[in-house]
């Protein structure tokens, strides 16, 4: 394997690496399968290198079930509610909702589907403003871009 980026995330699967990589590539625009490497001993798929947007990943078949935890997640910065809805719908197919814009997909990988300005909203030096956004976000499962923006832009009540 030869990687273009300094750090490449590996996602491990029992035997579903190719299936998972194809699923992820189908969800994100400007994504593609880059390379499929076969195990030279038996011809089975060993790794699938794929690109989602501008980030390269490798799906690896490890031959055993390794459980993902929420201690690591992949965040998707979305520019609109339509984009949030798109990713939410795709990952929820076989996945599970959590809270505050988090869900796990059918393979157990945790995703955060968030409005692009969320870091700005929560990191605002006006702590009352940031707290309003946090309080609204804490009531949500799938994030509502307009409601979060409204909380950010509204005056204190």
LINLIN-V652459 format. One record per pair of residues at least 6 apart in sequence whose ideal C-beta (glycine too) atoms are under 6 Angstrom apart, sorted by the first residue. I is the first residue (numbers start at 1). J is the second residue. D is the distance in whole Angstrom. If there is no record, write none. Layout:
# LINLIN-V652459
i:I j:J d:D
i:I j:J d:D
This chain:
# LINLIN-V652459
i:5 j:56 d:6
i:8 j:56 d:6
i:8 j:58 d:6
i:9 j:57 d:5
i:10 j:58 d:5
i:10 j:60 d:5
i:11 j:59 d:5
i:12 j:60 d:5
i:12 j:62 d:5
i:12 j:66 d:5
i:13 j:20 d:6
i:13 j:61 d:6
i:14 j:64 d:6
i:14 j:65 d:5
i:15 j:61 d:5
i:17 j:45 d:6
i:17 j:48 d:5
i:17 j:59 d:4
i:17 j:60 d:6
i:17 j:61 d:4
i:18 j:45 d:5
i:18 j:48 d:5
i:20 j:59 d:5
i:20 j:107 d:5
i:21 j:48 d:4
i:21 j:50 d:4
i:21 j:59 d:4
i:24 j:52 d:6
i:25 j:31 d:4
i:25 j:33 d:6
i:25 j:50 d:6
i:27 j:90 d:5
i:28 j:52 d:5
i:28 j:53 d:6
i:30 j:53 d:6
i:31 j:51 d:6
i:31 j:52 d:5
i:32 j:51 d:6
i:33 j:50 d:5
i:34 j:49 d:4
i:34 j:50 d:6
i:34 j:51 d:6
i:35 j:49 d:4
i:36 j:48 d:5
i:37 j:46 d:5
i:37 j:47 d:5
i:39 j:46 d:4
i:45 j:61 d:6
i:47 j:58 d:5
i:47 j:60 d:5
i:48 j:59 d:4
i:49 j:58 d:5
i:50 j:57 d:6
i:68 j:108 d:4
i:68 j:109 d:6
i:70 j:110 d:5
i:73 j:110 d:4
i:73 j:112 d:5
i:74 j:111 d:5
i:75 j:112 d:4
i:76 j:87 d:5
i:76 j:113 d:5
i:77 j:116 d:4
i:78 j:84 d:5
i:78 j:115 d:6
i:79 j:116 d:5
i:81 j:145 d:4
i:84 j:113 d:5
i:87 j:113 d:5
i:88 j:113 d:5
i:88 j:142 d:5
i:91 j:103 d:6
i:91 j:105 d:4
i:91 j:111 d:6
i:94 j:106 d:3
i:95 j:103 d:5
i:95 j:104 d:5
i:95 j:105 d:4
i:95 j:106 d:5
i:96 j:104 d:5
i:97 j:103 d:5
i:97 j:141 d:5
i:99 j:141 d:6
i:100 j:137 d:5
i:101 j:112 d:5
i:101 j:113 d:5
i:101 j:114 d:5
i:101 j:143 d:4
i:102 j:112 d:5
i:103 j:111 d:6
i:104 j:110 d:5
i:115 j:145 d:5
i:115 j:148 d:6
i:121 j:133 d:4
i:121 j:152 d:5
i:122 j:130 d:5
i:122 j:133 d:6
i:124 j:130 d:5
i:128 j:156 d:5
i:132 j:151 d:4
i:133 j:148 d:6
i:133 j:151 d:5
i:133 j:152 d:5
i:136 j:147 d:6
i:136 j:148 d:6
i:136 j:151 d:4
